[in-house]
Amino acid sequence: MERYDLPDAKGHFGPYGGVYVAETLMAALDELKNEYERVKADPTFWEEFRQELKHYVGRPSPIYHAKRWSEQLGGAQIFFKREDLNHTGAHKISNAIGQALLARRMGKKRVIAETGAGQHGVATATVAARYGMECFVYMGSEDIKRQSPNVFRMKLLGATVVPVESGSKTLKDALNEAMRDWVTNVDSTFYILGTAAGPHPYPMMVRDFLSVIGEESKEQMPELTGRQPDVVVACVGGGSNAIGMFYPYINVDGVRMVGVEAGGHGIDSGMHAAPLSGGAGVGVLHGAKSYLMQDANGQVVETHSVSAGLDYPGVGPEHSYLKDIGRAEYVAIDDKEALAAFHDCCHLEGIIPALESSHALAWAAKVAPTMGKDKVILVNLSGRGDKDINTVAGLAGITL
Amino acid sequence: MSRIAACFAALEGKKALIPFITAGDPHPSRTVELMHGLVDGGADIIELGVPFSDPMADGPVIQRASERALVHKVGLRDVLAMVAEFRKTNTTTPVVLMGYLNPVFVMGYAAFATAAREAGVDGVLTVDCPPEEAADLSAALIAADLDPVFLIAPTTPEARVREIARHARGYVYYVSLKGVTGAGNLDIDDVARKIAALRAHIQVPIGVGFGIRDAATAKAISVTADAVVVGSRLVQEIEAATEQTAKERLTGLVAELKAAIL
């Protein structure tokens, strides 16, 4: 394969990506792109970023061999990249720190964010406290209900959580509302976008800040197993943890990359959040062209997933491109399969995984038995599941 | 000459009033009569909103209008059918579709442009498609004799203004404030200064919209702009009216605005 070097100067990954926003934001995105290009070449920025990741986040996150589960499945060896052990409990913090350091350089004192499960909201509230910035987090009112512990965490950290009542009251609507805030307060405000979607340069920037996941894995796996894994697997909503794991592996031959989308009630039911694996067409939403769940009129449809963080109708443009060129494959795991993996991971490994990450675990558990015992699957365990205990209890008819 | 150019020529220096309503609000069966009602009140050009599920540049008023229309599943083809119906009895008032790119992208640029031309549409403004991404769409529109209308914002630097000027046809739409439609932070003096600066580069007429809420503001804006766009205020009138009284109330409000502007 030719050396992979995307996006192009205008933010395109093949036919995907780009800058599809209202004119008012164009200058701000240009400024952001230029500033990011400057820091990209500035070693002092990356040195500070690395120091923060080491001393504040606790990186590198370890890789753990899930021996009992692998043994029970009787096939490939499953390893976890323990992003759940990061400060704030998920991969999101590494991206939030990168963007907050950029915001500080640009002299912005107010940051905004959208959040679904609340993990990115908590990460943003955390860095805002750490760097002394004012923080507003937009969150769909449906998600506020199902993720109340994270809502309280954000408030403890000093952020204002703004409930979003429009549309489906979930992640996509929170993103709309964050964009509306940004267009109104564009001079004072830095938008810390939480996923590898949105207008250029966000998909590239988020990917770069989260590539630390794959970079660390590339060093750690040979120490543990003597070689790179046969498969790397990660859940995909917008696709930030997946692109962070995949990107450093794109040019590594022989490593299969699998993105796991939310199959909800099943692809056939139509109630899912799987634009890449569910047969959706291409569309334009939230500033970029990408695969998009929509109806025949081009209206974005409501999605379904047990996991709020995957409940999003679009996907980062780089994943659309990786799908088209065949470098990564995308599959769906439904709510039931994800929940079963959630419980297995608790019982067999003593780790409560996020419902989002449970989708990746479920795929690994499904496929491992079909592979030889000498094969290695590396699952990105993108977050811990403490935030999900109310949801899981509710599904079992238990009120906490 | 296009209907839009003919409209500005016929005004002979008087300023155009461009009311905006969302197609399908409050009900798809009412849109054509509301369009006629706008003309009765003195509308020079009509901006017709194409409902979209994720109207990121709109404030709550126009978001609600989109939601009301989408209850009835009003799609782009339905909007074109409404324009065709309007054209049966009005062949002079230009109609500009305003909306988001995805419905147009999904229909296909060439298919959309041809169908829009046949329906009697004159211009198209896609809020989330800046010139950088608009080459294919603009080519399809121009091939069908439709005017691509572009936004210019308070944040647009001069170099971009020159670039937008190269692509703009019909008129340009100057967004009067940093914010969403219907916002309340309009600064008339600032708008006047910006419009004066735009004149150095922009050859087509300059319309101004976002946040124009009453006759006095419309008049003040019309001192420097070639056209005044009023949207959220009219949509609020539709919200406050019943389906039966909406047309009359819109006509009255448009007449008041038209009487106020220069």
Boltz contact constraints between the chains, C-beta under 6 A:
constraints:
  - contact:
      token1: [A, 18]
      token2: [B, 133]
      max_distance: 6.0
  - contact:
      token1: [A, 19]
      token2: [B, 132]
      max_distance: 6.0
  - contact:
      token1: [A, 20]
      token2: [B, 128]
      max_distance: 6.0
  - contact:
      token1: [A, 20]
      token2: [B, 133]
      max_distance: 6.0
  - contact:
      token1: [A, 21]
      token2: [B, 128]
      max_distance: 6.0
  - contact:
      token1: [A, 22]
      token2: [B, 57]
      max_distance: 6.0
  - contact:
      token1: [A, 22]
      token2: [B, 127]
      max_distance: 6.0
  - contact:
      token1: [A, 22]
      token2: [B, 128]
      max_distance: 6.0
  - contact:
      token1: [A, 23]
      token2: [B, 130]
      max_distance: 6.0
  - contact:
      token1: [A, 23]
      token2: [B, 151]
      max_distance: 6.0
  - contact:
      token1: [A, 23]
      token2: [B, 153]
      max_distance: 6.0
  - contact:
      token1: [A, 23]
      token2: [B, 156]
      max_distance: 6.0
  - contact:
      token1: [A, 24]
      token2: [B, 153]
      max_distance: 6.0
  - contact:
      token1: [A, 24]
      token2: [B, 155]
      max_distance: 6.0
  - contact:
      token1: [A, 24]
      token2: [B, 175]
      max_distance: 6.0
  - contact:
      token1: [A, 24]
      token2: [B, 178]
      max_distance: 6.0
  - contact:
      token1: [A, 26]
      token2: [B, 130]
      max_distance: 6.0
  - contact:
      token1: [A, 27]
      token2: [B, 155]
      max_distance: 6.0
  - contact:
      token1: [A, 27]
      token2: [B, 157]
      max_distance: 6.0
  - contact:
      token1: [A, 166]
      token2: [B, 63]
      max_distance: 6.0
  - contact:
      token1: [A, 176]
      token2: [B, 54]
      max_distance: 6.0
  - contact:
      token1: [A, 176]
      token2: [B, 56]
      max_distance: 6.0
  - contact:
      token1: [A, 179]
      token2: [B, 56]
      max_distance: 6.0
  - contact:
      token1: [A, 180]
      token2: [B, 180]
      max_distance: 6.0
  - contact:
      token1: [A, 184]
      token2: [B, 179]
      max_distance: 6.0
  - contact:
      token1: [A, 186]
      token2: [B, 178]
      max_distance: 6.0
  - contact:
      token1: [A, 283]
      token2: [B, 102]
      max_distance: 6.0
  - contact:
      token1: [A, 284]
      token2: [B, 101]
      max_distance: 6.0
  - contact:
      token1: [A, 284]
      token2: [B, 102]
      max_distance: 6.0
  - contact:
      token1: [A, 284]
      token2: [B, 105]
      max_distance: 6.0
  - contact:
      token1: [A, 297]
      token2: [B, 75]
      max_distance: 6.0
  - contact:
      token1: [A, 297]
      token2: [B, 103]
      max_distance: 6.0
  - contact:
      token1: [A, 298]
      token2: [B, 102]
      max_distance: 6.0
  - contact:
      token1: [A, 298]
      token2: [B, 103]
      max_distance: 6.0
  - contact:
      token1: [A, 298]
      token2: [B, 106]
      max_distance: 6.0
  - contact:
      token1: [A, 299]
      token2: [B, 53]
      max_distance: 6.0
  - contact:
      token1: [A, 300]
      token2: [B, 53]
      max_distance: 6.0
  - contact:
      token1: [A, 300]
      token2: [B, 54]
      max_distance: 6.0
